[in-house]
C-alpha cells in the first residue's frame, strides 16, 4: 500500500500533541480501511469526495490491504458490521474463507462448487472444504489489473434442473470469461485480427473447457473481444455470463472506459471507446463487441435463428447495446425474460428488463436523466447530492437504432445515488420460504447490500410501494423495506444451489456465504 503519512519520534513534541496526532492518524486509517472494505474497484468507485490520488489508488487496490485480523477487531468493536440478514427465519452459513478476490461461482452438484479468483485461479469447494489444488491455474495469461481478470463462469448443464450427482465429469462444457494478454496468441475468426493480434494488447475471451479427473482441460476459444493496449481499457469489462433457456451463452460486455465527467466523456466520445454506434453515436465507429450483451452458441457461433441488430460480425452477436457496464444478468424462471444490472457514473444505477434489441441509452441517457452535453457527469458532487426529478424529458430521436432494430426502454428501477449494483439472481426455489420463491435478489459492491424485490403480476416490472412509484430511489430510507441483507463487503456473485439455497460471493472479504432456513421445514 502506498505510504500516506509517516510519523517520526520527536522528544520535543509535547505528549498532548502526540496523542492528538496519533488519534487523527488512527481515525484516518480507519476511514481508509472502511472505504477499502466497501469498494473493490469492480463497478464504478464511489470516490467523488476523495481529495487524494493516493487514497483513490489505495481504494482501487484492496488486495494490498487485506488484514483479516484488523477486520475482525473492527467488527468486534462495532466499527464495521458483520454480514447479517433481516429475516429472523433465515441464517447465514460460512462456506469458504481466505479466498483471493473471488468473483463468481457455479455448481457442479449440491455442495460441490467451482469458484473463480480474479487473478486466474479456479478452485473447487466440496461441502465446506476448499481443495488445496486448483481445478485450473491460468495466472500466467490472465491480466487482472483493476476490473480485469477471471470474471465469469457458466456450466452448460444447469444442475438446478438436473439430478444432483457427485460429479459432472461428463458434462459437455464449463465456460469461462476472462481478460488475457495477447502477445503471440493465435486468434480465431471471431476476433478482428488486426486489433486482437497486437503485441501488448489484451482480450476479453470466452473459452469452453472439459472436466476430467478433477481438472479443467482442453480449452477451446469461442470468442475474443479486443480491449486495447495493456494500459488502457482497465475498467468496464463486464464479465457476467449465463446459459439461457435457449442454451445460448449470454455475456455482459462493458463499454471499455470509465467515463465519469465531462472532459473524460468528451474525449472518449470524440476519439475513444464511446466513439461508437453501440454508445448511441450515429457517426461513431462500428461495434467491436463492447457496450452490450452478447449472445453466442455453445460452440461460439452467432445465433442461427436471427441476427437482432444486423448481419455483420460482431453486430450479429449483440442482444442488447447502449450499456455502460454490467456485472449481473439472469433469466426469469417463469417468463424466460432476461434482466440485467447496470452501473452509472455516480448516479443512475439500473435494473433493466432486457428484450431482444434493447437499447439501454448510454451514453445519451443514464437512469432517467438525459445527458445533454454530458454536463451531468461532474466531479466532486456534494455529499448527499441527488439529481432532481424535474426536467426528465428524453428525446429518443437522438438515440441510434441500427435501422430500427434497436429500441430504447427505460429502467425498471434506478438508484439516484450510485451504490455499485452488481449481481442479480432469481430464486427459483421455495427453500427459503414461499414468500421468496421466484423473486429477484440484487447485490451491490458498496457496503455489500443485498436487496429483495417482488415482481408485479405481469412480471415486467418490480412491485414497489408508493414511495418508489416513479421507480427511482432518491434516498436510502425508501429502500429499507427491500433490504434483505448487509455487511457482505462487496457482492460480486449470487447463485442458487441445486437444493435451493442462495449463495453470496464477497470479493473484498474473500468469503462465500450460504443463506438457509433457521430451522428445517419439517421441524
Wavefront OBJ file of the C-alpha trace (Angstrom):
o trace
v 0.000 0.000 0.000
v 1.196 3.485 -0.746
v 2.571 5.347 2.247
v 0.243 8.218 3.098
v 1.816 9.573 6.248
v 4.906 8.719 8.301
v 5.320 9.592 11.969
v 8.826 10.008 13.357
v 9.727 10.010 17.089
v 10.350 13.517 18.361
v 11.153 14.063 22.026
v 10.404 17.784 21.709
v 6.805 17.163 20.747
v 4.519 17.567 23.775
v 2.701 14.406 24.801
v -0.703 16.012 24.313
v 0.198 16.921 20.728
v 1.446 13.402 20.130
v -1.806 11.990 21.451
v -3.881 14.254 19.217
v -1.774 13.451 16.188
v -1.956 9.717 16.812
v -5.735 9.931 17.275
v -6.127 11.794 13.995
v -3.946 9.238 12.242
v -5.942 6.346 13.717
v -9.223 7.841 12.514
v -7.709 8.377 9.067
v -6.553 4.769 8.871
v -9.981 3.502 9.945
v -11.631 5.713 7.336
v -9.303 4.385 4.672
v -9.839 0.774 5.716
v -13.605 1.214 5.810
v -13.624 2.575 2.264
v -11.406 -0.242 1.071
v -13.771 -2.787 2.570
v -16.812 -1.429 0.786
v -15.237 -0.698 -2.583
v -13.241 -3.176 -4.613
v -12.811 -1.374 -7.894
v -15.098 -3.679 -9.849
v -18.033 -1.391 -10.545
v -17.614 2.377 -10.551
v -15.961 3.614 -7.397
v -17.912 5.967 -5.231
v -14.893 8.237 -4.870
v -16.392 11.602 -5.714
v -15.358 13.080 -2.342
v -11.783 11.814 -2.424
v -9.175 14.562 -2.264
v -6.087 12.365 -2.568
v -4.921 10.449 -5.617
v -3.050 8.191 -3.205
v -6.274 7.353 -1.381
v -8.090 6.736 -4.654
v -5.345 4.364 -5.787
v -5.403 2.555 -2.446
v -9.153 2.036 -2.766
v -8.612 0.602 -6.225
v -6.033 -1.854 -4.840
v -7.742 -3.552 -1.867
v -5.607 -6.672 -2.320
v -2.729 -4.672 -0.796
v -4.598 -4.085 2.464
v -6.322 -7.344 3.294
v -5.832 -7.686 7.039
v -8.287 -10.252 8.378
v -7.162 -9.727 11.983
v -7.732 -5.984 11.825
v -11.094 -6.535 10.177
v -12.118 -8.918 12.971
v -11.065 -6.360 15.573
v -13.103 -3.652 13.857
v -16.139 -5.938 13.757
v -15.685 -6.791 17.448
v -15.520 -3.102 18.343
v -18.641 -2.328 16.334
v -16.797 -0.051 13.927
v -17.913 -2.165 10.989
v -20.824 -4.582 10.815
v -20.575 -8.299 10.040
v -22.850 -9.819 7.374
v -26.432 -10.038 8.584
v -29.909 -10.906 7.314
v -33.095 -9.024 8.061
v -35.392 -12.063 8.168
v -35.038 -13.952 11.502
v -36.359 -17.104 9.825
v -33.138 -17.285 7.804
v -29.487 -17.573 8.762
v -26.024 -17.358 7.226
v -23.564 -20.228 6.977
v -19.927 -19.648 6.066
v -18.958 -21.906 3.155
v -15.415 -20.685 2.470
v -12.987 -18.005 3.605
v -9.480 -16.891 2.722
v -10.227 -16.728 -0.995
v -8.253 -14.246 -3.076
v -10.781 -11.808 -4.582
v -13.490 -14.327 -5.558
v -15.651 -13.071 -8.417
v -18.296 -15.698 -9.189
v -19.228 -19.335 -8.756
v -21.135 -22.209 -10.347
v -22.402 -25.547 -9.062
v -21.253 -28.960 -10.201
v -23.694 -30.549 -7.752
v -25.140 -29.972 -4.302
v -22.301 -28.854 -2.005
v -19.868 -29.003 -4.936
v -18.859 -25.542 -6.112
v -16.432 -24.037 -8.597
v -15.341 -20.528 -7.590
v -13.254 -18.056 -9.582
v -10.465 -15.953 -8.102
v -9.812 -12.763 -10.014
v -6.093 -13.377 -10.602
v -6.708 -16.598 -12.549
v -7.274 -19.445 -10.088
v -10.345 -21.695 -10.281
v -10.988 -23.520 -7.001
v -13.317 -26.317 -6.007
v -15.231 -26.355 -2.737
v -16.790 -29.626 -1.601
v -19.002 -29.158 1.419
v -17.143 -26.531 3.422
v -13.722 -27.754 2.331
v -11.761 -25.713 -0.205
v -9.492 -28.121 -2.067
v -5.850 -27.119 -1.901
v -5.031 -27.952 -5.526
v -6.743 -25.615 -8.015
v -9.015 -27.013 -10.694
v -7.352 -24.559 -13.086
v -4.449 -22.119 -12.829
v -4.186 -19.585 -15.669
v -2.487 -16.815 -13.716
v 0.307 -16.741 -16.308
v -2.019 -15.453 -19.033
v -4.583 -13.507 -17.009
v -4.461 -9.717 -16.890
v -6.099 -8.848 -13.563
v -5.422 -5.100 -13.453
v -8.307 -3.093 -11.977
v -11.542 -4.645 -13.235
v -9.840 -7.182 -15.490
v -9.365 -10.802 -14.515
v -11.074 -14.184 -14.327
v -14.652 -12.940 -14.156
v -17.436 -15.237 -15.341
v -18.363 -18.926 -15.217
v -21.286 -20.955 -16.541
v -21.960 -24.670 -16.908
v -23.812 -25.970 -19.948
v -25.944 -28.405 -17.947
v -27.738 -26.416 -15.266
v -27.640 -28.546 -12.090
v -30.822 -26.877 -10.845
v -32.770 -28.761 -13.493
v -30.714 -31.965 -13.475
v -30.417 -34.735 -10.945
v -27.752 -33.851 -8.413
v -24.748 -36.142 -8.635
v -21.335 -36.353 -7.042
v -19.573 -35.208 -10.187
v -20.293 -33.701 -13.570
v -17.272 -35.206 -15.283
v -19.345 -35.924 -18.394
v -20.976 -32.513 -18.693
v -20.461 -31.035 -22.145
v -18.700 -27.805 -21.205
v -17.711 -25.367 -18.498
v -17.428 -21.819 -19.806
v -15.039 -19.168 -18.501
v -14.846 -15.492 -19.390
v -11.606 -13.650 -18.628
v -9.178 -10.929 -19.655
v -5.995 -12.348 -21.141
v -2.756 -10.976 -22.515
v -2.491 -11.466 -26.265
v 1.193 -11.351 -27.376
v 1.954 -14.197 -29.759
v -1.540 -15.622 -29.442
v -3.344 -17.120 -32.391
v -6.905 -15.853 -32.632
v -9.864 -17.307 -34.447
v -12.130 -15.674 -36.981
v -14.405 -14.405 -34.231
v -11.848 -11.719 -33.433
v -10.719 -8.790 -35.541
v -7.153 -9.986 -36.085
v -5.843 -6.502 -36.775
v -6.997 -5.436 -33.316
v -6.518 -8.658 -31.375
v -3.203 -9.910 -32.711
v -1.249 -6.917 -31.460
v 1.613 -7.093 -29.009
v 0.814 -5.627 -25.591
v -2.918 -5.729 -26.215
v -5.430 -7.609 -24.108
v -8.563 -9.538 -24.962
v -11.780 -10.375 -23.179
v -12.193 -14.009 -24.116
v -14.763 -16.765 -23.738
v -13.436 -20.328 -23.506
v -15.012 -23.726 -23.076
v -13.327 -26.451 -21.011
v -13.888 -30.117 -20.273
v -13.805 -31.571 -16.762
v -11.520 -34.589 -16.383
v -10.121 -36.126 -13.206
v -10.995 -33.028 -11.218
v -9.219 -30.628 -13.582
v -10.349 -28.377 -16.410
v -8.719 -29.411 -19.682
v -8.966 -28.909 -23.451
v -9.589 -25.138 -23.598
v -11.371 -24.012 -26.748
v -11.531 -20.338 -27.682
v -15.081 -19.316 -28.567
v -14.913 -15.522 -28.683
v -12.363 -12.724 -28.273
v -13.218 -9.065 -27.792
v -10.349 -6.572 -28.230
v -9.912 -4.358 -25.180
v -6.984 -2.217 -26.322
v -3.467 -1.561 -25.135
v -2.304 -3.045 -21.862
v -2.502 0.306 -20.060
v -5.972 1.399 -21.241
v -9.406 -0.148 -21.001
v -8.725 -1.164 -17.410
v -12.361 -0.885 -16.381
v -15.862 -1.502 -17.706
v -15.083 -5.067 -18.689
v -18.425 -6.597 -17.710
v -17.859 -10.308 -17.324
v -21.084 -11.916 -16.104
v -22.121 -14.925 -18.196
v -25.024 -17.354 -18.101
v -26.556 -20.092 -20.223
v -30.088 -19.116 -21.220
v -33.223 -21.244 -21.579
v -32.387 -21.416 -25.294
v -28.994 -22.990 -24.400
v -27.172 -19.956 -25.795
v -24.430 -18.195 -23.793
v -25.158 -14.599 -22.735
v -22.275 -12.266 -21.835
v -22.205 -8.753 -20.376
v -19.598 -6.525 -22.008
v -18.821 -3.033 -20.674
v -18.084 -0.010 -22.859
v -14.363 -0.264 -22.067
v -13.741 3.134 -20.485
v -14.837 4.610 -17.113
v -16.193 7.926 -18.383
v -17.293 9.832 -15.258
v -17.032 13.542 -16.030
v -17.465 15.996 -18.876
v -13.863 16.125 -20.080
v -13.344 12.357 -19.914
v -16.586 11.682 -21.749
v -15.955 14.342 -24.381
v -12.559 12.846 -25.185
v -13.899 9.297 -25.219
v -16.820 10.236 -27.454
v -14.568 12.014 -29.925
v -11.742 9.509 -30.141
v -12.153 6.744 -27.588
v -14.366 3.870 -26.513
v -17.590 5.917 -26.621
v -17.000 6.908 -30.240
v -19.226 4.001 -31.187
v -22.646 3.293 -32.582
v -23.269 0.971 -29.645
v -22.845 4.034 -27.387
v -25.571 5.787 -29.412
v -23.258 7.928 -31.531
v -24.632 7.794 -35.066
v -21.334 8.798 -36.679
v -19.363 6.540 -34.357
v -17.251 3.537 -35.196
v -18.742 0.135 -35.883
v -19.321 -2.261 -32.972
v -16.343 -4.114 -31.505
v -18.172 -6.320 -29.008
v -18.130 -3.711 -26.229
v -21.025 -1.952 -24.518
v -23.760 -4.556 -24.667
v -24.995 -8.056 -24.020
v -23.653 -10.597 -26.495
v -25.122 -13.990 -27.272
v -23.299 -16.929 -28.856
v -23.963 -20.620 -29.235
v -22.111 -23.153 -27.116
v -19.625 -23.599 -29.938
v -19.058 -19.847 -30.218
v -21.200 -19.088 -33.266
v -23.843 -16.373 -33.690
v -27.471 -17.330 -33.322
v -28.699 -19.177 -36.395
v -32.300 -18.084 -35.879
v -31.892 -14.356 -36.318
v -29.399 -11.549 -36.071
v -31.130 -8.935 -33.961
v -29.291 -5.728 -34.888
v -27.508 -6.696 -38.107
v -25.787 -9.442 -40.047
v -22.145 -8.360 -39.920
v -19.750 -9.565 -37.233
v -19.712 -8.670 -34.381
v -23.024 -6.783 -34.642
v -24.720 -10.133 -35.195
v -23.720 -11.137 -31.651
v -25.500 -8.238 -29.920
v -28.643 -8.990 -27.937
v -28.600 -5.506 -26.355
v -26.469 -2.339 -26.517
v -26.103 1.145 -25.038
v -24.855 -0.444 -21.817
v -22.244 1.406 -19.776
v -21.155 -1.544 -17.652
v -22.860 -4.569 -16.162
v -21.938 -7.205 -13.591
v -25.156 -9.161 -13.486
v -27.722 -10.873 -15.688
v -30.243 -13.644 -15.129
v -33.366 -15.132 -16.672
v -36.768 -15.039 -15.006
v -37.640 -18.727 -14.416
v -41.348 -18.004 -15.025
v -41.320 -15.883 -18.200
v -37.863 -16.599 -19.585
v -37.210 -12.849 -19.788
v -33.650 -11.598 -19.373
v -32.846 -8.984 -16.708
v -29.588 -7.152 -16.046
v -27.973 -4.597 -13.766
v -26.079 -1.532 -14.988
v -23.654 0.872 -13.317
v -23.941 4.640 -13.683
v -21.346 7.407 -13.199
v -22.113 8.309 -9.554
v -25.810 8.349 -10.460
v -28.291 6.178 -12.294
v -27.507 2.581 -11.315
v -30.166 0.464 -13.009
v -32.151 -2.774 -13.093
v -33.399 -3.497 -16.614
v -35.782 -5.847 -18.367
v -33.807 -6.763 -21.477
v -35.761 -7.678 -24.588
v -34.028 -8.553 -27.894
v -32.631 -5.337 -29.407
v -32.779 -3.492 -26.065
v -31.027 -0.103 -26.092
v -30.149 0.992 -22.555
v -29.429 4.544 -23.730
v -25.810 5.120 -22.754
v -24.032 7.435 -23.497
v -27.075 9.668 -24.132
v -29.194 8.545 -21.169
v -28.402 7.088 -17.752
v -31.166 6.237 -15.332
v -33.918 8.721 -16.164
v -31.544 11.583 -16.860
v -30.817 12.771 -20.388
v -27.126 13.575 -20.562
v -27.242 16.789 -22.593
v -23.669 17.709 -23.489
v -22.637 15.384 -20.655
v -22.899 18.235 -18.162
v -24.400 15.886 -15.565
v -21.139 13.976 -15.447
v -19.429 16.245 -12.952
v -16.736 15.538 -10.396
v -16.805 16.078 -6.653
v -20.551 16.256 -6.117
v -21.518 17.431 -2.637
v -22.140 14.654 -0.130
v -25.744 13.510 -0.310
v -26.340 15.262 -3.624
v -29.173 13.822 -5.641
v -30.346 14.736 -9.089
v -33.824 16.279 -9.196
v -36.976 14.639 -10.533
v -37.804 17.565 -12.821
v -36.883 18.151 -16.452
v -36.592 14.496 -17.327
v -37.763 14.766 -20.933
v -35.846 12.254 -23.010
v -35.589 12.702 -26.761
v -35.323 9.182 -28.128
v -34.673 10.600 -31.599
v -31.082 11.250 -30.502
v -30.503 7.518 -29.969
v -29.060 5.232 -32.624
v -31.368 2.336 -33.527
v -29.489 0.255 -36.130
v -32.089 0.767 -38.876
v -34.990 0.372 -36.497
v -33.766 -2.895 -34.983
v -32.862 -1.365 -31.617
v -35.383 0.075 -29.181
v -34.829 2.127 -26.033
v -36.671 1.097 -22.876
v -36.400 2.901 -19.525
v -35.025 1.044 -16.491
v -37.391 -0.814 -14.199
v -35.540 0.504 -11.158
v -32.955 3.235 -10.582
v -30.697 4.304 -7.735
v -30.276 8.073 -7.919
v -27.030 7.934 -5.973
v -24.836 5.105 -7.265
v -24.340 2.113 -4.961
v -22.414 -0.099 -7.389
v -25.102 -2.624 -8.313
v -23.625 -5.994 -9.289
v -25.126 -9.492 -9.236
v -28.762 -10.329 -9.946
v -30.448 -13.687 -9.333
v -33.948 -15.155 -9.363
v -34.543 -17.613 -6.529
v -36.312 -20.446 -8.373
v -36.902 -22.346 -5.154
v -39.129 -22.314 -2.065
v -36.256 -23.425 0.174
v -36.133 -20.041 1.941
v -39.919 -19.775 2.102
v -42.745 -19.273 -0.378
v -42.519 -15.514 0.130
v -39.196 -15.536 -1.742
v -39.944 -18.097 -4.447
v -39.083 -16.812 -7.957
v -38.291 -13.356 -6.555
v -35.357 -11.177 -7.583
v -32.239 -10.686 -5.454
v -29.702 -7.973 -6.250
v -26.259 -7.372 -4.725
v -24.080 -4.277 -4.513
v -20.378 -3.617 -4.137
v -20.845 -0.547 -1.922
v -21.391 -1.755 1.677
v -22.333 -5.174 0.300
v -26.095 -4.679 0.440
v -28.390 -7.491 -0.686
v -31.839 -6.399 -1.897
v -35.004 -8.439 -2.423
v -37.706 -7.440 -4.918
v -41.080 -8.967 -5.767
v -42.189 -8.721 -9.380
v -45.588 -7.445 -10.476
v -48.324 -9.738 -11.765
v -47.169 -9.408 -15.372
v -43.529 -9.915 -14.275
v -42.432 -6.996 -16.432
v -41.609 -4.705 -13.520
v -40.930 -4.596 -9.788
v -43.678 -4.499 -7.181
v -42.861 -1.240 -5.392
v -44.610 0.897 -2.784
v -45.912 4.440 -3.185
v -42.584 5.906 -2.069
v -40.992 4.340 -5.169
v -43.863 4.719 -7.630
v -41.544 6.538 -10.053
v -39.107 3.561 -9.888
v -36.344 5.842 -8.564
v -34.782 5.616 -5.100
v -33.828 9.151 -4.067
v -32.663 8.209 -0.590
v -31.739 5.135 1.429
v -34.860 5.297 3.614
v -37.006 4.497 0.599
v -35.195 1.160 0.290
v -35.437 -0.063 3.883
v -38.354 -2.402 3.107
v -36.368 -4.016 0.292
v -33.183 -4.599 2.279
v -32.618 -8.342 2.658
v -29.040 -8.387 3.970
v -26.000 -6.188 4.527
v -22.334 -6.232 5.508
v -21.096 -8.563 2.756
v -18.235 -6.189 1.805
v -18.631 -6.276 -1.934
v -21.048 -8.752 -3.501
v -19.900 -9.950 -6.919
v -21.841 -13.188 -7.260
v -25.213 -14.700 -6.381
v -26.152 -18.287 -7.199
v -28.882 -20.751 -6.301
v -27.666 -24.200 -5.281
v -29.282 -27.397 -6.587
v -31.068 -27.751 -3.229
v -32.446 -24.199 -3.425
v -30.195 -22.189 -1.087
v -28.850 -18.765 -2.042
v -25.056 -18.361 -2.142
v -23.328 -14.969 -1.854
v -19.794 -14.189 -3.069
v -17.975 -11.437 -1.126
v -14.938 -10.245 -3.085
v -13.463 -7.838 -0.536
v -13.935 -10.293 2.327
v -12.719 -13.342 0.408
v -15.715 -15.360 1.608
v -18.681 -17.318 0.315
v -21.880 -17.404 2.351
v -24.912 -19.683 2.149
v -28.382 -18.466 3.131
v -30.539 -21.223 4.646
v -33.662 -21.522 6.828
v -33.005 -21.041 10.538
v -34.968 -24.210 11.218
v -35.599 -27.180 8.917
v -39.050 -27.167 7.317
v -40.046 -30.434 8.975
v -39.273 -29.209 12.492
l 1 2 3 4 5 6 7 8 9 10 11 12 13 14 15 16 17 18 19 20 21 22 23 24 25 26 27 28 29 30 31 32 33 34 35 36 37 38 39 40 41 42 43 44 45 46 47 48 49 50 51 52 53 54 55 56 57 58 59 60 61 62 63 64 65 66 67 68 69 70 71 72 73 74 75 76 77 78 79 80 81 82 83 84 85 86 87 88 89 90 91 92 93 94 95 96 97 98 99 100 101 102 103 104 105 106 107 108 109 110 111 112 113 114 115 116 117 118 119 120 121 122 123 124 125 126 127 128 129 130 131 132 133 134 135 136 137 138 139 140 141 142 143 144 145 146 147 148 149 150 151 152 153 154 155 156 157 158 159 160 161 162 163 164 165 166 167 168 169 170 171 172 173 174 175 176 177 178 179 180 181 182 183 184 185 186 187 188 189 190 191 192 193 194 195 196 197 198 199 200 201 202 203 204 205 206 207 208 209 210 211 212 213 214 215 216 217 218 219 220 221 222 223 224 225 226 227 228 229 230 231 232 233 234 235 236 237 238 239 240 241 242 243 244 245 246 247 248 249 250 251 252 253 254 255 256 257 258 259 260 261 262 263 264 265 266 267 268 269 270 271 272 273 274 275 276 277 278 279 280 281 282 283 284 285 286 287 288 289 290 291 292 293 294 295 296 297 298 299 300 301 302 303 304 305 306 307 308 309 310 311 312 313 314 315 316 317 318 319 320 321 322 323 324 325 326 327 328 329 330 331 332 333 334 335 336 337 338 339 340 341 342 343 344 345 346 347 348 349 350 351 352 353 354 355 356 357 358 359 360 361 362 363 364 365 366 367 368 369 370 371 372 373 374 375 376 377 378 379 380 381 382 383 384 385 386 387 388 389 390 391 392 393 394 395 396 397 398 399 400 401 402 403 404 405 406 407 408 409 410 411 412 413 414 415 416 417 418 419 420 421 422 423 424 425 426 427 428 429 430 431 432 433 434 435 436 437 438 439 440 441 442 443 444 445 446 447 448 449 450 451 452 453 454 455 456 457 458 459 460 461 462 463 464 465 466 467 468 469 470 471 472 473 474 475 476 477 478 479 480 481 482 483 484 485 486 487 488 489 490 491 492 493 494 495 496 497 498 499 500 501 502 503 504 505 506 507 508 509 510 511 512 513 514 515 516 517 518 519 520 521 522 523
